[in-house]
């Protein structure tokens, strides 16, 4: 019997939704996000989070939480309400696919 290390199993389970997602559909759906979150998920508004480079798992959970009411924001709730689970997965995969570089101060 093949036994994989626990960290590998966790890593695989966290990244699997991104493999099943349609990144190109996510890019199309993200057009509605660009007003607040920027064209490629980098916001110019300090009160609006950047989405580029975020974990697909985090983004998917956040969007589903807005849709269910577990997380509250009037604008986000209105935007995610009509999205299907598949749409949410596609959006999460799109934003997660964007490479975002962070440079720490010296």
Secondary structure, 3 states (H helix, E strand, C coil): CCCCCHHHHHHHHHHHHHHHCCHHHHHHHHHHHHHHHCCCCCCCCCCCCCCCCCCHHHHHHHHHHHHHCCCCCHHHHHHHCCCCHHHHHHHHHHHHHCCCCCCCCC
